[in-house]
Amino acid sequence: MENAYILGGLRSYVGVVNGMYRHIPAEVLGAEVLKQVMEKYQLREPDYIIAGNGVGAGGNIARLMALTAGVDISVPAFTVDVQCGSGLESIAVAAAKINSGEADVIIAGGFESSSTQPRRGYNPNHPDYAGDDWYSVAKFMPGIHRETVMLEGAELAAKREGITKEEMDSWVLRSHALATQAREQGLLQNIIAPVCGAVKDEGIRPRMSQRLLDRMPKVLEGGEFITAANSCLINDGAAFVVLCSQKYLQEHGLKPQARVLGSTACGGDPLVSPRTAITALQKLLAKHGLQEQDIADFELNEAFAVIDVLFARSFPHSTDKYNVFGGALAYGHPYGASGGIITLHLLEALRQKGGHYGAASVAAAGGVGTALLLERVE
C-alpha cells in the first residue's frame, strides 16, 4: 500500500454569516483559497480536487469551484457531503486514493458560504411539502425536519450526560482566550490565505467573559443548556490541504509535514450527534493500537461546548493538548470547510510543539463521526 502524505495547506480567515464574505458565493471563496494553495505548492494539474460542502447548490459544486479557480479542465473534481464532516471525509477519501495507487497528488478540504446558500423548498409532489416556504437546514433523520434539530441534539446530549452550564462556560472562555492568543502571537499565519479583503477571523471575541456568558440567551424555547455562546456561530470559509504519494515526494524533492496513518467513521444516535466525535476518535485509536497518552495533539470541531466536555471526560489527561489554538466556539464552523481547518490547525500544533501523533475528529448531522490520524514527519 502506498503511503499518503500531507505537504501542507491553507485556509481563509473565517467569516460570520452575513459578515465580511456576505456577497461572496461559495465557489468563489473556495476558488480564491484553492488558487493560493496551487501557487504555494506549484501545482498545475493535480490528479483530483476533492472538496466538502454542506449547504451549497449541489450540482457538484467542487467542480464549479475548480473551474472558477481556473484549474485545467482535465482535472476532475468532486464534492463530498457529510455535512459537518465533509472536509475531513474529503481528506480521508484523498488519502485512500493515494493509498490505492490511483493518484499521486490531490488537493482536498472544503468550502462553505452560509451567507449565500441557496433557498431550498420541497416540490409540491413531496410528502413533506407544506406550502411555498423555504428551509435552510436539511432533513437529517426520518420523521423529523426542524431548523433547530442540531441545537436540540446538543441540548439532549447535555441533559443525558449531566453536563452543566458551568462546565460548558469554562470551555467557551478557553476557546476564545486561546484563539485570541493565537491571533496576537501570529501562531497560525503560516496557514492563512488572506482572500476577498479579509484581515482576521471574524468570530473571535477577545473580551469574552463570564459576565457575558451569564447574559447569553438560551437558543431553544424551553431549553436549559444551549446558549448563543456555547454553540458555534454560522460561518463562511474555505480550507484545503495537499496530499501526495512517496513517489511524488521523490520526484519533486519535497518533504511532507505528516503521513496520514488512517481514518475511520462511525454512526450514532442522530438525535445526539455530538457524541459521535468522541466515538469516532475512540474507534480510530483502537484501530491503530494507540492510547490517549500516545497522541501529542487533538483537534476536534467544537461545534458545541458539549463536545469539549465529552472529550474531557473521555480523555481526562489530554485537555492541555486539545484544540491548543482555540476551536470552533471562537473561530466558527463553516460546515464543509471545518475538517480542513482543524487538519491545518493539527499540523501546526504538531509542528510547533514537535509532537509525533495527532488526531482530528468531527461530529456530523445525522449521527455520523469522522476521525483522522496523522504522524508528523521529522
N, C-alpha and C positions, 0 to 999 in steps of 0.2 A: 504494500500500500504506500502510495506517495504521501510524504508529509505536506501539510498545508501550513504556510507561514503568513504572518501579517507584517507588511512593511511599515505601516502606519496609516494615517488618515487625517481628516479634517472635519470639523463641524462648524456650522454657523453659530452666531450668537442666537440664543433662544428668545423669541418674542412672545408676548402675551397676545391672546386673541384680540383682534381689532386694535392692535398696537402698532409697532413700527413696521411690520410687514403686512398691514391690513389690505393693501392693494396689490400684493404680490401673489399670483397664483402658485399653487404647489409646484408645478413643473418648472416654473421659472426660478423659484427659490432653490429647488433641488439642483437645477442646471448650473446655477452660479457656483454652488459648492463643488459640484462634480467637475466643472472646468478647472477650478483651482487644484483639486486633487490630481487630475490628469497632468496638469502642468508641473506640479511639485514632484511627481513620480515619473515624469517623462513617458506617459502612456499615450499612445496614439490609437491603438486598436486592441483593447483588452478582449479576452475571449468571451466574456459576458459582463453585463451590468445587471445586478440583481438588487432590487430596492423594495423596501417595505413601505406600505401606505395604507392608512386605515379609513380615512373619510373623503378620499378623492372621488373623482367622477367614474372610476372604473375604466374599462377600455384599454387596459394595460398602460397605465399612466407612467410606469417606469420607462417604457419605450418612448412615450411622448417627451418625457424629461430628457432622455438621452439625445433625441433629435433636436430638442430645444437648445441643448448644450453644444450642438454641432458635432456630436460624435459621428464617426463614419457610419453610413447606412448599413455596412456589412456586419456591424457589431450587434449581436442580439441582446435584447433586454427584456426582463420580465418582472412582474410585480408579485410580491408576497403579501397576503392579507391574513395576519393572525392578530389583527387589531394591535393592542399594546405591544405584543411580542413580535411584530412584523420585522423590525430592524434586526433583532438578534437572530431570528429564524433565517433571515436572508444571509447573514454571515455564516450560519451553520450550514445552509444549503451550498454556499460558495465553497466552504471548506470540504464538504463531501464531494463536490465535483472535482476538486483538485486531488483529493484522496484517491478518487477512482481513476485518475489519469486522463479524464475528459478535457480538462482545462489546465492552463499554466498560470494565467493571471486573470483575476476577477476583481471588479470593484463592487462592493456590497455595502448595504446600510439601509438608509431610508430617509423619507422626507414627508412633511405634512404642512398643510395650511388649514387650520380650523377657521381662520378669518375669511377664507374664500371657498370653503367647502360647499358643494352643490346642495341645493334644496332637493330633498327626496320625498316622494309620496307614493302611495300604493295605487296601482291600476284599479279601476272600478271592478274588474273581474276577480280581484284578490279577496279572499275571505276576510282579511283584516282591514279592507277599505272602509273608511268611516267619514267620507267626505273629502274635500279637496285640501285638507290640512297637510302640511309637510312635516317631516320629522328629521332630527339631526342625529339621533342615536339609533343604530341598527337593532334588529331583533337578535338577541344572543341565545335564547333558550325557548323551547316550546311553551306556548300559552302566556308568555309574559313579554310585553313590549312597552316599556316605560322609559322616558328620558332619564329618570333618576336611578335606573337599575344598578349601575356601578356604585353609586353612593349608598344605595340600600345594601349592597354586598359588603361594603366596608362597615356599615352600621351593624349588620348582623354578625360579622366577624368579631367586632369589638364586644358585642353583647355575649356571644357564645364563649369567647376566650377570657371574659372577665377583665378586659382592658380598660383602664381608667383614663380620664381626660388628662390627669397629671402625667401619666406615662407618655401619652402622645405629645403633650406640650413640650416635654423635655427634648424630644426628637425634632420637633419643629424649630425650636431655638437653636439646637445644634446644627441643623442643616443650613439655616441662614447664616449662622456665625462662621461655619467652615467655608461656605460659598463666598462670603464677604472676604474672608482671609485669602482664599484662592485668587480672588479678583485683585485685591490690594497688592499681593505679592507676585502677581503675574504667573501663577503656577500652571495655568492652562493655556498660555499664549501660544505654545508650540502647536496646538491642535485647533486653533481658531482660524476660520476663513471669514474675514470681515466682508460681508456682501450686502448689497442693497442699502448702503449707507448706515448700517448698524454699527454701534460702537460699544455695546455692552449687553449682557444678559439682562433682560427687562424685569424678570420676576424677583430678583434678589432684593431682600429688604434688610439693609444693614442695621436698622433700628428696631428690628423685631424684638419684642419684649413680652414678659409675662402679662403686663398690663394690657397690651394689645390683644394677646391671646384670650384674655378673660372677656374682652369686649366683642370677640368674634361671634357672629350669629351661627346657630345651627343651620345646616343647609337642607335638612329634611323636615317637613312638617311633622311634629311629634317626635322627632329624633332626639337622642340623648348624647350622642358621642361625636358625630362627624360635623366639623365646622369648616368655615371658609379658609382656615389656616392649616388644619391637619389633613386636608385633602389638597391635591395639587391643582394648579391653575390649568386652564385650557390654553394651548400654545401652538406656535408655528416654529418650524426649524428643519434642519437637514444635517445629516452626518453620514460619512462614508469612510470605509477602510479599504485598503488594497491587500488582497490575498494572493499568494503565489506559491509555486512549487519549488522544490530543491533545484530542479533543472533551470528554472527561470533565474533563481539566485545566482547560480554558477555562470550562466551565460551572460549575465549583466554585471557581475562582480558586486553584488549587493549583500548587505547584512540586514536581516529582519529584526524586528523588535520582539516578536514572540512566535511560538509554534502553537497551533490550535491542537490541543490534545483530544478534544472531543466535545460533544454536546449531547443534550438529552431534552426530552419534553415529557410532560405528564398531563393527565387530566384530573380534574377535581370537581367538587360541587360548584356548578355555575352560579349558585346563589351566594357563595362565599369565595369568590375568585381570588382575593388577596393571598390566601394561604398557598396557592399553587406556586408562588415564587419560592417559598421555603421547601415545598415538596420536591420541586424540580432540582433545587440545589442539593438536597439530601440524596436524591437519586443519582445525580451526577457524581458526587464524591464517592458514593458506594460503588458505582460502576467502575471507577478508576482506583479503588482501594485506598482512598485518601481519607484522612481525618481532619477535623476542624483545625488542628494546630499546624497542618501541612500547608494551609492556604495563607499566603502573605497578605493578600488584599481581596476584599469582597466588594462588588458593586451590584447593588440591587436597585431597580427602578422603584423608588419610594412614592408611588402614586398616592398612597395614603400612609399616615404615620402608623396605622395598624400594622403595616408590613415591617416597619422598623422594630416595633415591639415584638412581633413574632420572631424576627431574626434574633433579637437579643435573648429571647427565651430559649431559642433552639441552639444558638451558638454563643453561649454566655461569656466565653473567653475571647471573643473576637470583635467586640464593639469598637475597640480602638483602631482596628484595621478595616472598618466598614465605611463605605462612602466618604472617604477621607477628604474630598473636596466639597462636601455637601451633596445633596441629591435633588430629586425632582420636586420636593416640597419647596425648594428655593428656586431652582432653575426653571421648573415646569416640565410638562410631559407632552411634547409634540408626538403623538402616538407612534406613527411609523418610524420616526427618527430616533426614538428613545433608546432602542437597542444599540444603535451605532454610537450614540452619545456615551452610554455607560461603558461600552467597549473601549472607546478612546480614553475615558477617564481611568479605566482599569489599566490600560497600557501606560499611562502617565504615572499612576501610583506605583506600578512595578518598577518603572524606570527610575523614578526619583528616590524611591526607598530601597532599591536593589533587591526586591522580593523575587521569589522563584515561581511559585504558582499563584495564579489569580483566577477568580471565578465571578461570573456575572449571571444575573437571573432576572427574569421579568414575569410578572403575573399578567394574564391577558383576559379580556372579556370572554365570557362563555365557559370559564373554568379551565383554562389551559396555562401551563407554565413552561418556560423555555430557559435553559441554562447552558452556559458555555465555559469551558475550562481552557486556560492559557498557561503556557510555560515561557517565561522570559528567556530570550536568547542572550547569553552573556558574552 
